[in-house]
Amino acid sequence: MSAVNDTKFNSAVFLFTGIPGLEDVHLWISIPFCLMYVISIVGNSVILFIVKTDPTLHEPMYIFLSMLAITDLGLSIATMPTILGIYLFNSREISLDACFAQLFFIHSLSFIESSVLLLMAFDRFVAIRDPLRYTSTLTLPRTAKMGLVCVLRGVALIFPLPFLLKRFRYCRANVLSHCYCLHQEVMKMACSDITVNSIYGLFIIVSTVGLDSLLILLSYVMILKTVLSIVSHVERVRALNTCVSHVCAVLLFYTPMIGLSVLHRLGKSSPPLLQILLGYVYLLVPPLMNPIVYSVKSKHLRARIIRVVGMAKAS
């Protein structure tokens, strides 16, 4: 009996879901997804190239932007095989180990991005609150150490999840509501007691997304307090304008992430189509929009990109 159960466990697979009712037009649906991935990968790669090759951009603000671009690239690469696989090739199955690996990278990169957004909020706070000590406070070695702490925190918190999921029994082919694996959904497919995973998952969310969003909100309260104390109206607008890109990035990241988490908590009472669409927004829109927003709002970055594009055309 044990051997039979082990066989069932080892042969178990998860099945992805596209958009219900639109299976006949999956090939057409794949076109906007392909375009989104191309724009995301090219856009974030261009930002990394510009920041790396231009010494004038080797300052904390752009170093943090590079970290954000790296995490966005990682998220795009982590979801691309399964999302394009189902729409281009109707490849719905994924093995347990592959699913656990994917959810590890998706969640760890998401929490690293949350940490990077917090660092960027701190960067804006220091730049506005005490501009004269900005470079001495956020030195490059200190910036690198902060980035390393973000990576270690994200990886360390998510590292136990695949092993916690591995100990469960999966007795059947389980249909997921997304085209990728998420912990909060995979654990519900287990034929075992998931109390430990549920509690640990809630702890991770509170200690990362919850804490980071609260600290970001606090930093902007202090930024507003500082800006309102500035006498010149022009200087106020200029100071607030430096935060617009970051505010957009925060809203693009946290809004769908929190919304999707709430929908998963509601379970069957939430509309399935809304859950599917919000899942795409959560992982595809931030990597797509972040390079666009920062390229449009950052005058220095935009000038460097235009220069590089001009040189490429001339050659």
N, C-alpha and C positions, 0 to 999 in steps of 0.2 A: 504493500500500500504506500509506503514511504517513497519507494522508487517511482511509482506512478505519479505521486504528487510532485516530486522533484522534476520529473519530465514535463509536467504541466507548467511548472514555474519557469523552467528554462526555455520552453517554446512559446511562452506568452508574448504577445505583441500589443502595441497600442496602435489604434487607427486614428488618423487625422481627419478633420472635417473641413471642407472648403466652405463655400457659401451655400446653404441648403436651398434646393430648388433651381440652382443655376449651374448644375453639373455639365449641361450641354454646351455652355459657353465658357468653360474654364480656360480654354486656349486664348480667348479674347481678353478675359480678365487678367491673364498673365502679363499682358502688354503694359498696363500701368504699373504693375508690380516690378517688372523688369526696368522700366524707366526710373522708378523711385530708387531702386538699388543702384543703378548706374550713377544717378545724380548724387546719392549719398556717398558712395565710395569715391567718386571723382572729387566732389566738393570737399570732403574731409581730408583726402589725400593732398589736395592743392593747399589747404590751410597748413598742413604739416610741412609740406615742401617750402612754402613761403616763410614760415616762422623759422625753420631750420637754416635756410640759406641766407636770410637777411639778419645781420648782426644787430641792427637797430630795433628789431622786434624781440631780442633776447631779454625780456623783462617779465616780471611775474604775471601780469595780465595775459600776455600771449603764451606764456608757458602753461598756465592753467587752461587756456583755450586749446592748446595742443593736447593736453590730457583729455579734455572733453572730446576732441576729434578722434583720439585713439579709442576711447570707450565706445563712441558711436560707430566707428569702423568695426570694432569687435562685435557689437550687437547686430550689425548688418550681416556680417559673415556667419554668425551663429544661427541666424534665422533663415538665411537665404536658401540653403539646401532643401529644407523641408517645405517652405512656402512655395518656391518655384517648382519643387518636385511634384507637389500635388496638382498645381495648375497647368504645368507643361507636360508632365508624364503620367498624371493620375497615380502617383506613387504615394499610397496612403499609409503603408505599414512602417513601423519603426521598432527596433528591438528594445528590450528593457535597458541594456547598457548604453545604447546610443541615446535613448531618451533621457536617462539620468545625466549623461555627459552634457547634453544640450541644455537641460534646465540648470545645471551647475554654472555654465558659462553665461546664460541669460540672466540669472539672478545675481551672480557675483558682479557682472559688468553693470547691471542696473544699480546696484548699491554703491559701486565705485563711482558711477556718474552722479549719484545723489551726493556723495562726499565731495566730488569735484565742484559741483554747484555751490556747496557750502563754502569751499575755499574761495571761489570766485566772489561770493558775497562778502567774505572777510576782506578780500583784496579791494573791493569797491569801498568798503567801510574805512579801511586804512587810508586809501587814496583821497577820500573826501574829508575824513576827520582830521588827519594829520599829514598833509601832502609833503611837508618838508622832511619828514622822517620816513617817508614811504620806502625809499630804496634801502635805507638802513634797517628797517623792520622786516621787509620781505626780500632778503638777499636770495641769490640763486641757490646756494646750498640749503638754506632753510626751506625754500620753495620745493626743492627736490625731496627733502625729507618729509614734508607734509604730503606730497603726492604718494610717496612710498607707504606712508601710514594708511592712506586711503585704500591703496591696493591690498595691503595686508589685512585691513579690517574686512573688506568685502570678501576676500578669499577665505579668511578664517571662519567667518560666520556661516558661509554657505558650504564649506567643506564637509561637515557632517551629514548634510541632507542626502546625497546619493547613497551613503551607507545606511542611513535610517530607512530609506525607501527600499534598499536592497533586501532587508530582512523580512519584508512583507511577502505575502503570498498573493499572486495574481492568477486567478483561476480561469480567466476567459480572455477573449479579445476585447479590449476596452476602447470605447470610442471617446476621443477627446473632442472638446468643442472648439479647439484652435488648430492651426497648422504648425504648432510647435509645442514643446512640453513646458509646463509650469508646475511647480511643486504643489500649490494649493489644489490643482486639479488632479494631478497624478495620484496623490495620496488618497483621494476619495475613491480611486479605482481598486484599492487594496481590499482583500478579503480578510482583514486583520484589524486589530484595535489601533486606531491612528491618533490616540490621545496625545502621545509624546510629540509626534510630528506637528499636530495642530498647535500645541502650546509653544513649541520651539519656533514654529513659523510666525506665530503672533509676536513672540519676543524679538525675533529678527526685524520684523516690520517696525515695531515700536522703537527699537534701539538704532535703527538706521533712518528709514524714511521719516518716521515720526519725529525723532530728535533733530535730524538735519533740517526738515521743513520748519520746525519751531525756531531753531537757531537762525535760519535765513530770515524768517519773519522778524525776529528780534533785531537782527543786524539792520534791516530796512527801517525799522522804527527809529533806531539810533541815527541812521543816515538821514532820515527826514528831519529829525530833531536838529541835526547839524546844519542841514541845508536851510531850514527856516531861520536859523540864526545869522545867515549871511545877509548883509544889508543890500548888496547889489542884486537887482532882479535878473540881470544878464548872467551873473555868476551862478545864481540859483539854477537857472535853466540849463546852463552848461554842465553843472555838477549832476543834475538829474538825468541829463541826456547820456552821460557815460554809463548809466545803469539800465537803460532801455533794453539793450541786447540781452543782458543777464536776466532781467525780469521776464522777457519773452521765453528764454530757454527754460527758466523755472516753471512757468505756466505750461509750456509744451510737454515737460517731463512729468510733473507731479499731478496735473489734472487727470490725464487718462490713467495713470498708474493707480491713483487713489480710487478713481471711479471703477476701474476693473476689479480692484480688491473688494470694494463694497458689493459689486454685482456677484462675485464669487461667494461672498458671505451670505447673500440673499438666497443663493442656490436656485431652485426651480422656479421661484417666484419672479425672477428677473427675466426679461425678454431675451431669448437665445440669440436673435439676430443682433441686438444691441451689444451683447457680450462679445460676439464675434468681431463686429466692426470696431469696438473700443479696443479689443486686443490688437488689431492691426495698427490703430492709431498709436497705442502705447509703445510699440517697438519699431514702427516704421517712420512715423512723422518726426520725432526729435532728431534722428540722424539725418533726415532729409532737410529739415528747416534750419537747424543750428548753423551750418556753414553759410546758408543764404542770409540769415538774419545778421550774423556777425560781419559778413562781407559788405552788406548794405550799410550797416550802422557805424562800422569802424572805418574812419577816413584813411588811416595809415594802411590798414590791411587792404582796403579797396584799391588804393593807389598802387600797392605792390602787385596785386593780382592783375590789374590793368597793364602794368609794365611788363609782367611776365607773358601775358597773352599777346601783347604787342610784339615782343621779341620773338615769340614763337611764330607769329604770322610773318614777320620780316625774314625769318630764316627759311 
